[in-house]
Amino acid sequence: MPNNSEANIAAADALTLLLHNQHALGAAIEEITKWLSENGVGNVAANALSAKETLDTNAQALADVMNRLRQS
């Protein structure tokens, strides 16, 4: 059975992968938002931008948790 430090590193590694996924989703949302804005669907673009902001907020929280796990 792994010790607590090994388990923390494994959890941080898994969270890192999730964080990479969030960044990829954020980039896709930015592209979609740009296209929506350029094609006259501003209200939908605003909703997409709101989703992107949520991803950004949660990405920072994930990064904080990963750092705490790696330090313990």
Biopython code that builds the backbone (N, CA, C, O; Angstrom):
import numpy as np
from Bio.PDB.StructureBuilder import StructureBuilder

atoms = [
    (1, "MET", "N", (0.849, -1.184, 0.000)),
    (1, "MET", "CA", (0.000, 0.000, 0.000)),
    (1, "MET", "C", (0.887, 1.237, 0.000)),
    (1, "MET", "O", (1.829, 1.314, 0.789)),
    (2, "PRO", "N", (0.604, 2.216, -0.877)),
    (2, "PRO", "CA", (1.449, 3.400, -0.942)),
    (2, "PRO", "C", (1.331, 4.225, 0.330)),
    (2, "PRO", "O", (0.289, 4.240, 0.985)),
    (3, "ASN", "N", (2.427, 4.915, 0.668)),
    (3, "ASN", "CA", (2.337, 5.781, 1.835)),
    (3, "ASN", "C", (1.570, 7.046, 1.455)),
    (3, "ASN", "O", (1.233, 7.255, 0.289)),
    (4, "ASN", "N", (1.302, 7.875, 2.446)),
    (4, "ASN", "CA", (0.480, 9.064, 2.229)),
    (4, "ASN", "C", (1.098, 9.983, 1.184)),
    (4, "ASN", "O", (0.377, 10.553, 0.366)),
    (5, "SER", "N", (2.404, 10.135, 1.195)),
    (5, "SER", "CA", (3.082, 10.997, 0.233)),
    (5, "SER", "C", (2.883, 10.499, -1.191)),
    (5, "SER", "O", (2.614, 11.286, -2.099)),
    (6, "GLU", "N", (3.017, 9.189, -1.383)),
    (6, "GLU", "CA", (2.810, 8.606, -2.717)),
    (6, "GLU", "C", (1.365, 8.793, -3.175)),
    (6, "GLU", "O", (1.107, 9.091, -4.342)),
    (7, "ALA", "N", (0.437, 8.617, -2.254)),
    (7, "ALA", "CA", (-0.977, 8.807, -2.591)),
    (7, "ALA", "C", (-1.255, 10.262, -2.951)),
    (7, "ALA", "O", (-2.020, 10.543, -3.874)),
    (8, "ASN", "N", (-0.632, 11.183, -2.222)),
    (8, "ASN", "CA", (-0.812, 12.605, -2.529)),
    (8, "ASN", "C", (-0.262, 12.941, -3.914)),
    (8, "ASN", "O", (-0.881, 13.696, -4.664)),
    (9, "ILE", "N", (0.879, 12.389, -4.245)),
    (9, "ILE", "CA", (1.477, 12.640, -5.562)),
    (9, "ILE", "C", (0.576, 12.077, -6.659)),
    (9, "ILE", "O", (0.361, 12.726, -7.683)),
    (10, "ALA", "N", (0.052, 10.876, -6.448)),
    (10, "ALA", "CA", (-0.849, 10.276, -7.433)),
    (10, "ALA", "C", (-2.110, 11.126, -7.610)),
    (10, "ALA", "O", (-2.576, 11.330, -8.732)),
    (11, "ALA", "N", (-2.654, 11.614, -6.505)),
    (11, "ALA", "CA", (-3.844, 12.464, -6.585)),
    (11, "ALA", "C", (-3.515, 13.764, -7.311)),
    (11, "ALA", "O", (-4.300, 14.231, -8.137)),
    (12, "ALA", "N", (-2.363, 14.348, -7.006)),
    (12, "ALA", "CA", (-1.956, 15.584, -7.680)),
    (12, "ALA", "C", (-1.762, 15.347, -9.174)),
    (12, "ALA", "O", (-2.124, 16.196, -9.990)),
    (13, "ASP", "N", (-1.197, 14.208, -9.533)),
    (13, "ASP", "CA", (-1.018, 13.872, -10.953)),
    (13, "ASP", "C", (-2.361, 13.752, -11.658)),
    (13, "ASP", "O", (-2.517, 14.224, -12.784)),
    (14, "ALA", "N", (-3.326, 13.127, -11.006)),
    (14, "ALA", "CA", (-4.666, 12.991, -11.597)),
    (14, "ALA", "C", (-5.321, 14.364, -11.750)),
    (14, "ALA", "O", (-5.952, 14.646, -12.768)),
    (15, "LEU", "N", (-5.168, 15.214, -10.735)),
    (15, "LEU", "CA", (-5.725, 16.554, -10.825)),
    (15, "LEU", "C", (-5.048, 17.363, -11.927)),
    (15, "LEU", "O", (-5.687, 18.198, -12.568)),
    (16, "THR", "N", (-3.768, 17.121, -12.147)),
    (16, "THR", "CA", (-3.054, 17.807, -13.226)),
    (16, "THR", "C", (-3.678, 17.469, -14.575)),
    (16, "THR", "O", (-3.845, 18.344, -15.425)),
    (17, "LEU", "N", (-4.018, 16.208, -14.767)),
    (17, "LEU", "CA", (-4.672, 15.808, -16.014)),
    (17, "LEU", "C", (-6.029, 16.497, -16.169)),
    (17, "LEU", "O", (-6.381, 16.948, -17.260)),
    (18, "LEU", "N", (-6.780, 16.575, -15.085)),
    (18, "LEU", "CA", (-8.059, 17.272, -15.129)),
    (18, "LEU", "C", (-7.865, 18.752, -15.446)),
    (18, "LEU", "O", (-8.656, 19.347, -16.178)),
    (19, "LEU", "N", (-6.823, 19.333, -14.897)),
    (19, "LEU", "CA", (-6.533, 20.737, -15.159)),
    (19, "LEU", "C", (-6.195, 20.952, -16.633)),
    (19, "LEU", "O", (-6.628, 21.935, -17.234)),
    (20, "HIS", "N", (-5.422, 20.033, -17.216)),
    (20, "HIS", "CA", (-5.118, 20.127, -18.652)),
    (20, "HIS", "C", (-6.398, 20.044, -19.474)),
    (20, "HIS", "O", (-6.550, 20.757, -20.466)),
    (21, "ASN", "N", (-7.316, 19.178, -19.063)),
    (21, "ASN", "CA", (-8.602, 19.073, -19.754)),
    (21, "ASN", "C", (-9.386, 20.381, -19.647)),
    (21, "ASN", "O", (-10.004, 20.820, -20.617)),
    (22, "GLN", "N", (-9.358, 20.995, -18.479)),
    (22, "GLN", "CA", (-10.060, 22.263, -18.297)),
    (22, "GLN", "C", (-9.487, 23.333, -19.210)),
    (22, "GLN", "O", (-10.231, 24.120, -19.796)),
    (23, "HIS", "N", (-8.160, 23.363, -19.331)),
    (23, "HIS", "CA", (-7.538, 24.352, -20.215)),
    (23, "HIS", "C", (-7.944, 24.112, -21.669)),
    (23, "HIS", "O", (-8.198, 25.062, -22.410)),
    (24, "ALA", "N", (-8.003, 22.858, -22.070)),
    (24, "ALA", "CA", (-8.409, 22.535, -23.439)),
    (24, "ALA", "C", (-9.862, 22.933, -23.683)),
    (24, "ALA", "O", (-10.188, 23.494, -24.730)),
    (25, "LEU", "N", (-10.724, 22.645, -22.725)),
    (25, "LEU", "CA", (-12.125, 23.048, -22.855)),
    (25, "LEU", "C", (-12.256, 24.567, -22.897)),
    (25, "LEU", "O", (-13.054, 25.112, -23.660)),
    (26, "GLY", "N", (-11.473, 25.234, -22.079)),
    (26, "GLY", "CA", (-11.501, 26.696, -22.080)),
    (26, "GLY", "C", (-11.102, 27.269, -23.430)),
    (26, "GLY", "O", (-11.722, 28.216, -23.914)),
    (27, "ALA", "N", (-10.072, 26.703, -24.037)),
    (27, "ALA", "CA", (-9.632, 27.164, -25.357)),
    (27, "ALA", "C", (-10.723, 26.931, -26.398)),
    (27, "ALA", "O", (-10.955, 27.781, -27.257)),
    (28, "ALA", "N", (-11.384, 25.792, -26.324)),
    (28, "ALA", "CA", (-12.470, 25.497, -27.265)),
    (28, "ALA", "C", (-13.629, 26.473, -27.066)),
    (28, "ALA", "O", (-14.214, 26.949, -28.038)),
    (29, "ILE", "N", (-13.955, 26.766, -25.826)),
    (29, "ILE", "CA", (-15.042, 27.703, -25.546)),
    (29, "ILE", "C", (-14.689, 29.091, -26.076)),
    (29, "ILE", "O", (-15.556, 29.791, -26.599)),
    (30, "GLU", "N", (-13.430, 29.491, -25.946)),
    (30, "GLU", "CA", (-13.013, 30.788, -26.487)),
    (30, "GLU", "C", (-13.228, 30.845, -27.996)),
    (30, "GLU", "O", (-13.726, 31.842, -28.518)),
    (31, "GLU", "N", (-12.858, 29.792, -28.682)),
    (31, "GLU", "CA", (-13.038, 29.760, -30.138)),
    (31, "GLU", "C", (-14.518, 29.813, -30.511)),
    (31, "GLU", "O", (-14.908, 30.533, -31.430)),
    (32, "ILE", "N", (-15.322, 29.060, -29.804)),
    (32, "ILE", "CA", (-16.764, 29.048, -30.075)),
    (32, "ILE", "C", (-17.372, 30.412, -29.765)),
    (32, "ILE", "O", (-18.221, 30.900, -30.511)),
    (33, "THR", "N", (-16.937, 31.030, -28.661)),
    (33, "THR", "CA", (-17.436, 32.346, -28.287)),
    (33, "THR", "C", (-17.117, 33.373, -29.367)),
    (33, "THR", "O", (-17.962, 34.192, -29.725)),
    (34, "LYS", "N", (-15.902, 33.323, -29.876)),
    (34, "LYS", "CA", (-15.494, 34.243, -30.946)),
    (34, "LYS", "C", (-16.389, 34.049, -32.171)),
    (34, "LYS", "O", (-16.881, 35.021, -32.744)),
    (35, "TRP", "N", (-16.595, 32.812, -32.564)),
    (35, "TRP", "CA", (-17.424, 32.523, -33.731)),
    (35, "TRP", "C", (-18.861, 32.997, -33.512)),
    (35, "TRP", "O", (-19.465, 33.595, -34.402)),
    (36, "LEU", "N", (-19.402, 32.727, -32.324)),
    (36, "LEU", "CA", (-20.769, 33.154, -32.023)),
    (36, "LEU", "C", (-20.900, 34.670, -32.092)),
    (36, "LEU", "O", (-21.865, 35.191, -32.651)),
    (37, "SER", "N", (-19.927, 35.374, -31.522)),
    (37, "SER", "CA", (-19.963, 36.838, -31.537)),
    (37, "SER", "C", (-19.909, 37.375, -32.957)),
    (37, "SER", "O", (-20.632, 38.308, -33.306)),
    (38, "GLU", "N", (-19.055, 36.785, -33.767)),
    (38, "GLU", "CA", (-18.896, 37.236, -35.150)),
    (38, "GLU", "C", (-20.108, 36.916, -36.019)),
    (38, "GLU", "O", (-20.294, 37.515, -37.078)),
    (39, "ASN", "N", (-20.925, 35.979, -35.573)),
    (39, "ASN", "CA", (-22.089, 35.562, -36.360)),
    (39, "ASN", "C", (-23.417, 36.001, -35.741)),
    (39, "ASN", "O", (-24.465, 35.414, -36.010)),
    (40, "GLY", "N", (-23.355, 37.034, -34.917)),
    (40, "GLY", "CA", (-24.567, 37.664, -34.421)),
    (40, "GLY", "C", (-25.332, 36.928, -33.355)),
    (40, "GLY", "O", (-26.535, 37.139, -33.199)),
    (41, "VAL", "N", (-24.668, 36.076, -32.624)),
    (41, "VAL", "CA", (-25.349, 35.338, -31.549)),
    (41, "VAL", "C", (-24.700, 35.742, -30.217)),
    (41, "VAL", "O", (-24.164, 34.916, -29.478)),
    (42, "GLY", "N", (-24.774, 37.040, -29.953)),
    (42, "GLY", "CA", (-24.095, 37.603, -28.788)),
    (42, "GLY", "C", (-24.575, 37.064, -27.461)),
    (42, "GLY", "O", (-23.773, 36.883, -26.545)),
    (43, "ASN", "N", (-25.884, 36.800, -27.333)),
    (43, "ASN", "CA", (-26.386, 36.309, -26.045)),
    (43, "ASN", "C", (-25.853, 34.906, -25.747)),
    (43, "ASN", "O", (-25.561, 34.583, -24.595)),
    (44, "VAL", "N", (-25.727, 34.083, -26.772)),
    (44, "VAL", "CA", (-25.157, 32.743, -26.574)),
    (44, "VAL", "C", (-23.664, 32.865, -26.287)),
    (44, "VAL", "O", (-23.123, 32.121, -25.468)),
    (45, "ALA", "N", (-23.007, 33.790, -26.953)),
    (45, "ALA", "CA", (-21.583, 34.021, -26.706)),
    (45, "ALA", "C", (-21.349, 34.445, -25.258)),
    (45, "ALA", "O", (-20.377, 34.019, -24.636)),
    (46, "ALA", "N", (-22.225, 35.270, -24.729)),
    (46, "ALA", "CA", (-22.103, 35.704, -23.335)),
    (46, "ALA", "C", (-22.238, 34.522, -22.385)),
    (46, "ALA", "O", (-21.523, 34.443, -21.386)),
    (47, "ASN", "N", (-23.144, 33.611, -22.687)),
    (47, "ASN", "CA", (-23.300, 32.413, -21.855)),
    (47, "ASN", "C", (-22.046, 31.537, -21.922)),
    (47, "ASN", "O", (-21.605, 30.988, -20.913)),
    (48, "ALA", "N", (-21.484, 31.417, -23.114)),
    (48, "ALA", "CA", (-20.262, 30.626, -23.269)),
    (48, "ALA", "C", (-19.125, 31.268, -22.498)),
    (48, "ALA", "O", (-18.328, 30.569, -21.872)),
    (49, "LEU", "N", (-19.041, 32.586, -22.536)),
    (49, "LEU", "CA", (-17.988, 33.281, -21.798)),
    (49, "LEU", "C", (-18.134, 33.073, -20.300)),
    (49, "LEU", "O", (-17.140, 32.953, -19.583)),
    (50, "SER", "N", (-19.363, 33.033, -19.834)),
    (50, "SER", "CA", (-19.616, 32.764, -18.416)),
    (50, "SER", "C", (-19.116, 31.369, -18.035)),
    (50, "SER", "O", (-18.535, 31.184, -16.966)),
    (51, "ALA", "N", (-19.342, 30.400, -18.906)),
    (51, "ALA", "CA", (-18.836, 29.041, -18.657)),
    (51, "ALA", "C", (-17.319, 29.036, -18.622)),
    (51, "ALA", "O", (-16.723, 28.337, -17.803)),
    (52, "LYS", "N", (-16.688, 29.800, -19.492)),
    (52, "LYS", "CA", (-15.218, 29.897, -19.521)),
    (52, "LYS", "C", (-14.700, 30.489, -18.220)),
    (52, "LYS", "O", (-13.688, 30.032, -17.690)),
    (53, "GLU", "N", (-15.379, 31.493, -17.708)),
    (53, "GLU", "CA", (-14.963, 32.102, -16.441)),
    (53, "GLU", "C", (-15.051, 31.096, -15.288)),
    (53, "GLU", "O", (-14.200, 31.090, -14.398)),
    (54, "THR", "N", (-16.072, 30.256, -15.310)),
    (54, "THR", "CA", (-16.197, 29.211, -14.294)),
    (54, "THR", "C", (-15.029, 28.229, -14.387)),
    (54, "THR", "O", (-14.462, 27.836, -13.367)),
    (55, "LEU", "N", (-14.672, 27.834, -15.608)),
    (55, "LEU", "CA", (-13.519, 26.945, -15.793)),
    (55, "LEU", "C", (-12.253, 27.582, -15.245)),
    (55, "LEU", "O", (-11.458, 26.916, -14.582)),
    (56, "ASP", "N", (-12.062, 28.868, -15.518)),
    (56, "ASP", "CA", (-10.868, 29.557, -15.037)),
    (56, "ASP", "C", (-10.812, 29.598, -13.512)),
    (56, "ASP", "O", (-9.759, 29.369, -12.917)),
    (57, "THR", "N", (-11.937, 29.888, -12.890)),
    (57, "THR", "CA", (-12.000, 29.929, -11.426)),
    (57, "THR", "C", (-11.676, 28.558, -10.836)),
    (57, "THR", "O", (-10.890, 28.444, -9.895)),
    (58, "ASN", "N", (-12.283, 27.537, -11.394)),
    (58, "ASN", "CA", (-12.051, 26.186, -10.887)),
    (58, "ASN", "C", (-10.635, 25.698, -11.196)),
    (58, "ASN", "O", (-10.074, 24.911, -10.433)),
    (59, "ALA", "N", (-10.061, 26.151, -12.293)),
    (59, "ALA", "CA", (-8.686, 25.772, -12.615)),
    (59, "ALA", "C", (-7.734, 26.290, -11.546)),
    (59, "ALA", "O", (-6.798, 25.592, -11.156)),
    (60, "GLN", "N", (-7.964, 27.489, -11.079)),
    (60, "GLN", "CA", (-7.102, 28.033, -10.027)),
    (60, "GLN", "C", (-7.247, 27.230, -8.741)),
    (60, "GLN", "O", (-6.257, 26.967, -8.057)),
    (61, "ALA", "N", (-8.464, 26.842, -8.410)),
    (61, "ALA", "CA", (-8.687, 26.029, -7.207)),
    (61, "ALA", "C", (-7.991, 24.678, -7.343)),
    (61, "ALA", "O", (-7.394, 24.194, -6.381)),
    (62, "LEU", "N", (-8.059, 24.066, -8.519)),
    (62, "LEU", "CA", (-7.358, 22.794, -8.742)),
    (62, "LEU", "C", (-5.848, 22.965, -8.574)),
    (62, "LEU", "O", (-5.188, 22.130, -7.955)),
    (63, "ALA", "N", (-5.313, 24.039, -9.121)),
    (63, "ALA", "CA", (-3.872, 24.283, -9.009)),
    (63, "ALA", "C", (-3.468, 24.439, -7.548)),
    (63, "ALA", "O", (-2.421, 23.940, -7.136)),
    (64, "ASP", "N", (-4.283, 25.120, -6.773)),
    (64, "ASP", "CA", (-3.987, 25.292, -5.340)),
    (64, "ASP", "C", (-3.975, 23.953, -4.610)),
    (64, "ASP", "O", (-3.080, 23.686, -3.808)),
    (65, "VAL", "N", (-4.964, 23.116, -4.887)),
    (65, "VAL", "CA", (-5.038, 21.796, -4.245)),
    (65, "VAL", "C", (-3.846, 20.943, -4.655)),
    (65, "VAL", "O", (-3.255, 20.259, -3.820)),
    (66, "MET", "N", (-3.492, 20.980, -5.932)),
    (66, "MET", "CA", (-2.349, 20.189, -6.408)),
    (66, "MET", "C", (-1.073, 20.604, -5.678)),
    (66, "MET", "O", (-0.279, 19.753, -5.278)),
    (67, "ASN", "N", (-0.881, 21.889, -5.508)),
    (67, "ASN", "CA", (0.310, 22.369, -4.803)),
    (67, "ASN", "C", (0.317, 21.907, -3.353)),
    (67, "ASN", "O", (1.358, 21.496, -2.840)),
    (68, "ARG", "N", (-0.833, 21.970, -2.687)),
    (68, "ARG", "CA", (-0.894, 21.511, -1.294)),
    (68, "ARG", "C", (-0.610, 20.013, -1.191)),
    (68, "ARG", "O", (0.086, 19.570, -0.278)),
    (69, "LEU", "N", (-1.150, 19.240, -2.129)),
    (69, "LEU", "CA", (-0.905, 17.795, -2.105)),
    (69, "LEU", "C", (0.574, 17.484, -2.320)),
    (69, "LEU", "O", (1.135, 16.620, -1.645)),
    (70, "ARG", "N", (1.189, 18.172, -3.239)),
    (70, "ARG", "CA", (2.597, 17.895, -3.538)),
    (70, "ARG", "C", (3.514, 18.343, -2.397)),
    (70, "ARG", "O", (4.607, 17.799, -2.241)),
    (71, "GLN", "N", (3.095, 19.309, -1.613)),
    (71, "GLN", "CA", (3.917, 19.786, -0.499)),
    (71, "GLN", "C", (3.771, 18.929, 0.752)),
    (71, "GLN", "O", (4.613, 18.986, 1.648)),
    (72, "SER", "N", (2.701, 18.133, 0.815)),
    (72, "SER", "CA", (2.493, 17.330, 2.034)),
    (72, "SER", "C", (3.108, 15.952, 1.917)),
    (72, "SER", "O", (3.022, 15.157, 2.852)),
]
sb = StructureBuilder()
sb.init_structure("model")
sb.init_model(0)
sb.init_chain("A")
sb.init_seg("    ")
for serial, (resi, resn, name, xyz) in enumerate(atoms, 1):
    if name == "N":
        sb.init_residue(resn, " ", resi, " ")
    sb.init_atom(name, np.array(xyz, "f"), 0.0, 1.0, " ", f" {name:<3s}", serial, name[0])
structure = sb.get_structure()
